[in-house]
Amino acid sequence: MGGDHAPEEIVKGALEALPYLKRKLILVGKPELIEPLLGSTSGLEIVRATECVEMHEPPLHAYRTKKDSSVMVGAKLVKEGRAKAFVSAGNTGAVSATCLLQWRQVPGIHRPAIASPMPNRHDGFLLIDAGASPDIDAEHLVEFALMGRAYAQQVMGRKNPTVHLMNIGEEETKGNAMAKQGHKLLAKFPWFAGNIEGKGMFFQKCDVVVCDAFVGNVVLKTSEGMAELIVHTIRSQVPTHPVLQLPYLPLRKIMQPLRKRMDYAEIGGSPLLGLNGLCTICHGRSSSKAIKNALLRTELAVEREIVEAIRASVQENLPEKSEPSNE
C-alpha cells in the first residue's frame, strides 16, 4: 500500500513481474482495494493489512501506533518465515525502522545501510550507505564496506570487488575526522582502493563506494536531479512540430541507451543490508516498471543468499565483533 501511486502501480508491477518470478508473490494490504486490480489473475496471495503508513509520519510513531500497517505485516511475514524478502515503496524511514526492530542486525553489524546501484562510465558501482544511517562512527564504514562487497560479488557478479571511501580528495590526509579514521581502518584490508571524489565515482572504474547516509543520500538525490535536468534540457531543445523534428530523429538511437542507464526504474529499488532479512526499498514515486524490476532483483538477491554472504563476510573479517548486537 506504500508509494505515491499505490496500490495501482504496485499491483501492476507485481503482475508484470509474476511470469518471471520463480517464487510465490504475496501482496500485503487492503483486499478490497487490491482484488479489483488483479482481474482474472490467479496464483497471488493477499495478506490483509488494515492500516497504511503515510509518507509524512515519523518512523517510530508509525511503528508504535500502526501495528496492522502493510509495512508491519510485510516485515512480520519475513520474520515468521512465510516470506524470504520484503519489497516496499512506502515511507523509507518507517520501512527501515520496522525491519530493523523486527529482524535485528546480523551479528557484528551495528548499523544497517541502503546499497544503491549507480551508473558510471564503466559498469556502474554500489553506493552505500544511501540513506539508512546518517549518524555513524568510522568503524561502521568498515561494516558498510563488507556488506557492499558481499552484494557486489553475489548479486552484481563482481569478482574480488574493491572499495573506495568517498572524500573531498584522494589523499589519505583529506576529509573530516571520521573520513581520516575510516581511511585508516579500511587501509588494513587488501581490497581497499583509497579515497575517491564525487566526480571520480562517475569516471573511474570502481565497485563499491562507502560513506555515511547523510552524504550518500545527498549524492543520490543530487545525481537523480542532475540526470533528469540533462534529459529535460535535451528534450527542450527539440522542436515540437513533427516536421521540424525530422532532423533530430537520429538522436533517438543515441538517447535511448542514455535514458536507460539514467532511469532509476531500471534498477527498481535499493536493498537494505545488515539485517536478518532482506528488504528492498523503492522510490515513493515508483512506476510499475520500477516495482517489476525491484521484485526481480530482490529474488536474485534471495537466490544468491545475500544475508548469509554478509554474515559470512563479517565472521571472516571481523571475528571479534561477530557476537549478537543489542544496539
N, C-alpha and C positions, 0 to 999 in steps of 0.2 A: 504493500500500500504506500510505500515511500517514493518520493520523487515529484517533480513539478507536473508530470504528465501521467501520474498513476491514477487508476490501475490500467488504463487503456494501453499505453505504450509498453508497460511492463508485461502484460499478458501477451500482447502482440509479439514482443521479443522472445518470450518463452515459447510461443507456438512456432516461431521461426527457427529456434534452436532445437526443438524437440526431435526432428528427424535425424539430427547429427549426434544427439546425446546417447551414450551407452547406458546411462543410469536413469533411474526414475526421477521425475521432477515434481517437486511439491510447491504449490502456490500457497502462501500464507496471507490471510486477510479475511475480508467480509465476503462470504459466499454469494450473497445476494447481489454484490457488485461485480464479482468475478465470473460467475457462471454464465451470464448473458453474453460475455465476450468470448467464450470458448466455442460457441456454435456447436457443431456436431463432433468436435474433437473429443476423443476419449483417451483414457490412459493417464490423465493428470489427476493427482490427488490434491484436494483443497483442505487445508487445516485452518479452522476458524480462529480468527483473532478479532476481537470486537472493538479494539481501540487502535488509534494511529498517533504516532509522534509527529507533531508539526515541526517544520523546519526551524522555527524560531525558539523552540523550547530548550531550556538548559538541559544538558545530558543527564545529570544526576537527578534532577527533578522528574524527568521522564521515566527514569529507571525506578524511582521510588513510588511514583503515583500511577503509572500505567502498566500494571502487571500483566495485562492481556493485550498489549500492543503487538503489532506484527513483528516488530524488532525483537521484543522479548520472547515471543513464541518461536520465532525462527531460530534464535540463539539456543533456546532450550531443546529444540529438535536435534541440534548437533551435540549438545551436552548429554542428551539421553541416548545417543547413538542411532537415532532414527534418520539422521542425515549426515553426510560426510562434509558438507560445506554450506555456507550461507552467503547469499548474494543480495545486496540491498542498494537502492538508490536514495534511501532516506537520509535523515539527519545524521551527518557524519559523526558528530560528537556523541550522539546517542547510540549509534551502532557500535562505535569503538568502545565506549564505556560499558555497554551492556555485554559485549563479547568478552571484554577483559574481566568483568566481575563474575560472569557465568563460567568462563573456561579457565581463567587464571593463566599466568605465564608459563612457558616452557622453563623447566629448571635451569637456572643460570642466566636467564633473560629477565631484566628488570624493567624494561620499557618496551611496549610494542611499537611497531613502526609501519608506516604505509610505504610500500615499494611501488613507485610509479615508472613504468617504461617510458622512455623519452627518445625522440628521434635525433639523429645527428648525421654527419656526412658519411659515416661508416654504417655499422649495423645497429645503431642505437645503443642506449645504455639504461641502467636502472638507477633512478634517483631514490634514495632512502635516508632520511625519513621525509616524506612529503606531506605530513600533516597530523601525525598522531601524538607525538611527544615533544612539545616545544621547550620544556624546561628539563634539561639533561646535564649530566656530567660527562667529562671526556671519556670515562670508562664505557659509557653507553654507546659511544661511536664505534668501539670495537665490536660490541654486540650487533649493532646495525650492519657492520661490515660482514660479519659471519652470516647473518640472515640474508643479506643481499647476495653474497657469493653462492649460498645454497640455492637461492631462487634462480640466479643467473645460470647456474650449472644444470639444475634439474629441469627447469621449465623453459628457459631461453636457449638451452643447448650450448652454452659457452664452456669450453674446456679450460680448466685452470684459470678462472676469471680473476682479473686484477681489480684492486680497489683504489680509488683516488679520494682524497679529502678535499671538499670544497673550501676554497680560501680566497683571499684577496690578492694572493701572489703565489708563485710556485716555490719560492724559497721556504725552507722549514722554519725560519725565524719570523715569517709573516703571520698576521692574524691576531685575534684576541687570545686571552689566556687559555680558554678552552680549546681553541684550534691548535695552539702550540703544544698543549699537553696531549691532545688527541693524536697529533703527528708523532709525538714521542712514543705513545703506546702502540700505535699502528705500525711504526717502523720496526717493531720486533718480529713482524710476520713477513715471510718472503714474497707474499702476493701483494704487498702494499706498494703502490706506484707513486706515492708522494702527493703533493698538493696539486689542485687543478683550479683554474679560474673559471668564472661563469662563461666567458666566451670559448674557452678551451674545450668545455664539455661538448660543444656542438661541432667542433672541428677536429679534435683529437680522437684517436681510437681509444675508447675506454669501455669498461664493462659495468662497473658499479661506482657510483659517486655518493659518499656519505656526508650528512650534515644534520643539524637539529631541525625539528619540524617547522620552526618559525621561518628559518631561511629557506628550507625546502618548499614550503607552501607558497612563499612569495615568488620563488623561482618558477614553480609550476604554473601559477596563475598568470604571472607576467609573460611567460613563454606562450601560453594559450592565447592571451590577449594580443601579443605581437603577431602570432600566426594568423589570427582572424583579421587583424588590421592589414596584413600583407595581401591576403586573399581579397578583402573588401576593396583595397586600393587598386588592385589589378582589375577587378570587375568594374570599378567605377570609370576606368579609362576606356572601356569598350562601349561603343555607341549602342543605343537601344533599338535603333531601326534595323530590321532584318537585312536590308540590302547593304547598309554600311558595316554590318557585322562580318560580311563575307571575307574581307582580308584578314580577319582575326581568327577564322576557323582553325587554321593550323596550330594556333596556340593551345587548343583544347587537348591535343595529344601531349603537349608539354606540361600543361597544368594538372592533368588528371593524376599522374603519379605524385606530384607535389601535394595536391589536396589530400590524397590518400595517406601520405606519410604524416601530414599535419592534423589529421582528423582524429580526435580523441575516441570517437566511436569505433575506430578500427581495433582498438585495444579493449574498450568496453568498461574496464574498471581496474582498480589497483588493489592488490592483496594487502590485508592487514596481517603482518607477520609477527611471530614471537609468542603466540598463544597456543593453547592445547586444542586447537580447532582452526579451520580455515575460513576466513571471511573475505569476500571481495566487495570493496566499496566503490559504487558507481557515482557518476555525476548526478546532481539533483535534476539536471535538465536532460537526462539520458533519453535517447530515442530508442525505438525497438531494435535498431541495428546495434546500438551500444549494449543493450541488455543481452541480445543474442551472443555477441562476441564475448561478453563478460562470463556468460554461462559456459561457453565452450572452453575458454581459457581456464576457468575455475576447475572444470572437470579434468583438464590436462594436469593441473597442479595436484589434484587429488590422485590421479594415476601415477604421477611422479613422486608421490609421498613427500611433499614438501615439508610438512610438520615434522615427520620423522627425520628428514635430512637436516633440518635446523637443530633438532635435538642431538643428533649425532655430531654435528659440527661443534656445538658448544662443549660436549663431553670431550671431544678430541683437543680443542684449542684452549678451553677454559675449564679444565677438570676441577680446579679448586673452587669454582663458582657454580658447579652443577647441582648443588643441593637446591631443594624447592625454595622459591622466593615467596615471602609473605608480604611484599610491597604491593 
